[in-house]
Structures are given as structure tokens and as C-alpha cells.
Amino acid sequence: MIFRCRFVCSVLILVVALVNSFLVDHSVVDAKPATKSNKKGTKKKSKSKQVKKSKKSSKSSKVTTIVLSPGDSIQTVLDNAVENTIIKLRPGDYFEESNIDSLYGLRITQNNIQIVATSFSSSSSSSSSSSSDEEEEKSAPTRIIKFGDSQVVGVYAAPVDCDSSSEECNLPDLLNFVLEGIDVVGFSLYGIQTRYTTGFSFKNCKSVNNLQNGIFPTLSQNGIIDGCTSSGSLDSGLNVAGSRNVTVINNELYDSITGLQVTVSKDLYLANNKIHDNVVGIAIGYLKTIIFLIIIVSIMLLQQKDSLVHFYQVVLVSLWLVFAVKLFKTILLRVMMG
């Protein structure tokens, strides 16, 4: 009878652990495999079609540059932007009053958009004879700051109608989003987030006191996070979730619960990151599940009244459960991400 009860308890823990594992990392279900080019089709294209295509691409590659100052609306420019638009922001604080009822400080839905602080742009750093006032202006931060209670995500890049809480997105991925030299401050969920984005670049950015995750690429691919700083998050300073082919280099992550977290992702390159003064430095995928299992094991131990053998039995079952969860996640990842 005792053995049967223990067996039933073990099965129940396994089921709960697997469900918890799936819920924690449900985003992998939405992950899209990278599109593979049709080699046969490309071989059959005629030279004339290729020439026409190159002419069209040259027209669409025209770059539009817009320079804004504090007090201007970035979102208004984004709403009217065409592809290949570069938005340069002069130093100062930007509040998006037009998005006061929105979930986002900034919402990016157009392909090939760059939002760059002028202090980090090549044109602003090229002049060697600038005055001391200009140099002081260049060193001042360029900040996106929360305006109103409804804004919970600072900068959010994803296709139209694919919100941060959407379970799925049936539209093509957003392409090539760049954020450079921008500080994102004080949002209650995420500082910088992408979803369903192919090609993204975050360089020299800062996430400050964005309470859940500071920098949060999800369901995205072919990205780089370089030279960024993240602090003051109650979950992770930088969390790469359900993504592939992401480079994370030269970042500083501190004063958060977890400095760097990687969840159900593949083909990542992590190097030269300073991770310090966090509760957990680096968490690779299974920390939450393991903590959950430890809680369950502790409850079971409190119910044990006899010998130390029961303790070892419970620990052994727990270790097998952790292995089962990891195996389950690995299989799910390979099936869903190709």
C-alpha cells in the first residue's frame, strides 16, 4: 500500500512538472522555423527577371532619415514610416503621450527600421572640431521613458496585430529592426522586446528598472545584442526565449534576479559579458522547473515520518524528473524549431 502511494505521488509529480515546464516555456510552440530558400526555383529564373528584381530592390532600398528632438513624437514618425527609415534621436527624454492608452512606449511594425541616438551615429562622431557644448550634448543619454499606467513594454517590435500576449502570429516575420544608443526606463513588464522578428540589432542600449525582463528577444532569429547594459529587473536582465542564431556579446547585466537567462533557444553565441550582483548569474532553461521540483520534494519530505531511506527515494525520483523534463523540452524544441 505504501509503495503504491509513493508510485502514484511520483506519477503526479512527473505530470505536474511536465505541465509546469510547458507553461513556463510555452513560447516555443509559436516558434517558426527559418524559411529555406527554394533552390530549384531560383535556378530556373531567367536573367531578365533577375534584372527586374534588382531594379525593384534598388528603388525599395532608398533610405529616409528623420532627426527628432525631445518633445517630438517618435511613434507618429513610426506610424507613417516606410521601409528603410532611420530615426535619429537627439539626446534627452522622450515621452510618448500619443501612446498613453497603449501597452507600448514605442510600437514598431514596419520592416527595416532603425532608431539611433545621434550621440552614437557615425555622422555625429565624425566631426573633430565640435564645441564643448556639442560634446556635452553628445554624452547626454537618450531615453525612452514610460508615460501613463497602461504602457508596460518600452520598445516592442513585431508584425502588425502580433501583440506581446498573442499566442500565435500568422503574418510574415518583421525584418531588420535596429536600436542603438537608446536607454529604456521604468516599464512594468519589458524594456526592449521583439517577437516574430528576423534580423535585429541592439547596440549600446540600456534597460533600467524595467521590472520583468529588461531585454527580451522572443520567437526571433538572426540577431545581435552588443554592448548593452541591463539592471533593476525582477526576473531577468536579458532573456533570450524561443529564439535562434542570436549573438550576445560585451554586455553588462547586474542588479536583477537573474542576469542572463536562455530558454528553449538554439545556435546562440555568448561571450565577454559581465554578469554580476544578481541573485542568479546565468540560468539556462530549467531553473524555474528545478525550483518547482525542490518545493514539491520539500513538501513530500515533510510528510515522511520514518527512515532516511525515504529521503533518498524522493531525491532519486526528483533527479529522474529533472532529467525527464529536460528530455521533454529538448524533444519539443527540435520538433518545433526544425
N, C-alpha and C positions, 0 to 999 in steps of 0.2 A: 504493500500500500504506500509506504514511504517512497520507494523507488518510483512508483507510478506518479505520485505527486511531483516529485522532482523532475521527472521527464516532461510532464505537462507544463511545469514552470519554465523549463528550458525552451520548449517549443514556443510558448507565448513570448518569451524574451526575444527569441530569434525573429518572430513575426513583427513585434513592435520595433525592434532595431532596424529591420529592413524598411519598414514603413517610414520610420524617422529619417533614415538615410535618404530615401527617395524624396521626402518632403523638404529636407534641408537643401538638396541639390536638384530640385525639380527642373531647373532651367535647362538641364542637359536634354530634356525631352524636346525642347524647342530648337535645339541646335541644328543648323543647316550644314550639310557637308559642303565642302568647297566645290564650286562648279568646275567641271572638267571640260576643256575645250574639245570640240568635235574635230579631230584631226582629218578625218575623211572629207568632211565638208569644206574645210579650209583649203585642202589640196585642189578641190575642184573649182575654186573661184578663179575667174578669169582676171587677166591683168587690168582690163578696163574697169571692172568692178572695184579692184583694189585702188585704182587711181581715184575713182569717185569717192570711195570711202575716206581716202587720205585728205581729199579736199574738204569733205564734210567735217572731219575731225579737226582740221586746221581752223575752220570757222568757229567750231564749238570751243576751241582752246583759247579763245580771246579772254584775257584776264581783265577783270574790273576791280579797281582798287578804290576803297572808300575809307576816309580818315574821319574818326569821330573823337569828340571831346566829352568829358564828364558833363552830364546833363542831356546829352543826345541819347536817343533810344536805339540800342543795338538790335532789339527784337524787330522794330519797324524795318530796319535795313534787311534783316534776315528774312522777313516775310515777303519782301519784294526782290530778294536776291536771285540772280541767275547762276548757273554753274560757273565755276572758276572765279568766284568773288573772294577778294582778300579784304577783310575788315581790319583796319589798323586802329588801335585804341591808344589815345594819349594817356599818360599817367593820371590816376585819380580814381575815384569811387563811382561805380555805375549801379544805379538802382532802376529796375525795370518796372515803372509804375503801370505801364500798359499790360503787364502780366500779373497784376495784383490778384486776380481771381484764378490764375493758372497754377498748375503744380510745379512749374519750372521757372527758374530765373531766366534762362535762355533755352529756346527750343530750336534745334537745327534739323531741318527736313530736306534740305537741298544738297545735291552732290557737290563735291569739290569746293568746300567752304573752308576758309582759313580765318581764324580770329587770332590776331597777333598784337602784342603790345609793341608800341613804337620803340620802346627802350631796348627791345630785343631784335628789332628788324635790322637787316643789313644796311638799309639806306640811312637809318638814324645813326649807326655806329661808324659810318664811313668817313664823316667829316671830322678832321682832326683839329680844326680851328674853332670849335664851338665855344661859346662863352661859359662861365662858371654857372650862370643861372640855367642854361640849357643842360649842362652836365648834371646839375642837381635835379632837374625835372626828369631826366632820363633814369636816374637812380630811384625815383619815387615809384611805389608799387601801382599796378593797375589791377583794381579789384572789382569782382562781381559780388555784390552783397544782397542778401535776402531783403525783399520788400513785401511786407504783408505776411499773414499767418499761413496762407494757402500754399505758398511756394516751398516745396520740400526737397526739390532737386535743383542744384545750381545750374549746371550746364548739361543738357540732355540731347544726345544725337541719335536719331533713329528715323526710319521711314515714317511717312505720314500715317496717322491712326495706329501706330505701334507704340503705345504708351509704356511707361516703366512697369506697369502692373499687368500688361496684356499677356495672356497665356500663350498666344501664338501670333505670328505675323505672316500674312500671305502675300506680301509685297516683296519686290527685289530689295536686296540689301542697300543701305545707304553707302555711298562711296566716298572715301578720301576726306576725312574730317581732320583738321589741324587746329590745335590750340597751343599757343606758345607765349610764355611770359606772363600768364594771367593767374591772379590769385582768386580763389573762390572761397567765400567766407560765410559761415554761420547758417547753413541749411540743415533742416532737421532730419533728412534722410541721407542723400548722397551729394557729394560735391561735384564730381565730374563723372558722368555715366554715358556709356554707349550701349546700344542693343542693335543686333542685326546690322552691324556696320563692318564693311570690308575696307580695310585701309584706314588707320587712324594714327595720329601722332600727337603726343602730349610732351612738350619740352619746356623745361624751366617753369613749370606751373607749381602752384601751391594750393593745397587743400588745408583750410584752417577751421577747426571746430565744426566740421560737417558730421553730424552726430552718429550716423550708422556706418557708412563706408565713405572714405574720403575720395579715392579714385577707384572707379568701379567699371571696368570693361566687361560686359556680359554678352554672350552669344555673338561674339565678334571675332574677326580674324585679321591677320596681316597688319599688326600694329606695333608701335614702339612707345615706351614710356621712359623718357630720358631726362635726368637732371631735375626731377620734380621733388617736392617736399610735401609730406602729409603728416598732420598731427591733430590730436584732440578728437579722435573718433571713438565711439563706444563699442564698435565692432572691429573693423579693420581699417588701417590707414590706406592700404592698397589691396584690393581684392580682385583677382583675375578669375572669373567664373564662366564655365561653359564656353571657353574661347580656345583658339588655336593660333599657332605661329605668332606669338607675342614676345617682344624683347623688352625686358625690364632691367635697365642699367643706370648706374650713377644716381640713384635716388636716395633720399634720406627720410626714414619713417620712424616716428617716435611719438611718445605720449598718447598712445592708443591702447585699447585692449589687446589687439593683435596687430603687429607691424605689417607683415606681408602674409596674405592668405591666397592659396591657389586651390581652386575647387573644380574638379571634373574638367580639366583642360589638358591640351597636349601640344607638343612642339613649342615649348617655352624656352627662352634663354634668359637666365637671371645671373647678373654679375655686378660686382662693385657697388652694391647697395649698402648703405649704412642704416642698420636697424638697431635701435637702442631705446632703453627706458620705456618698454612696453610690458604688459603683463605676460604676453606670449610673443616671442620674436617672430617666428615663421611657423605657419600652420599649413600643412599640405593635405587638404581634402577631408580628413577624417576626425579632426579634433572634436567637433561637436558630437559626433556619434560616439566617440570613446568616452567623453564626459557623460553622455546619457547612459552608457552601459555601466560606468562606475557608480552612478546613482542607483541604478537597478540592483547591481551587485550589493551595494551597501544595505539596501532595503532587505534583500534576501538574507544577508548575514545577520541582521538584527532579529530575524525570525528563527535563526538556528540556535538551539539550546544545548546541543551535545558537543561531540568531539571536534578536534581541529581538522579531521578528515573532511567534514562538510565544507570547511573553508576552502580547502584545496580543490574540492569538486566544483565549487562555484567559480573559483578563479579559472579553472580549466575550461569550464563551459563558456565563461566570458571571453577568454582568448580565442576560442573557436568561433564565437560570434563575431568578434572583431575581424577575424580572417574572412568569415562568410560575407560580411558587409563590404570589405574591400574587394573581394572577388565579384560580388554582385555589381558594385559600381564600375569595376573595370570592364566587365562584360557589357553593361549598359552603355558605357562611354564608347566602346569600339563599335557597337551596333548603331548608335545614333550619330556618331561623328565620322563614320566611314573608316 
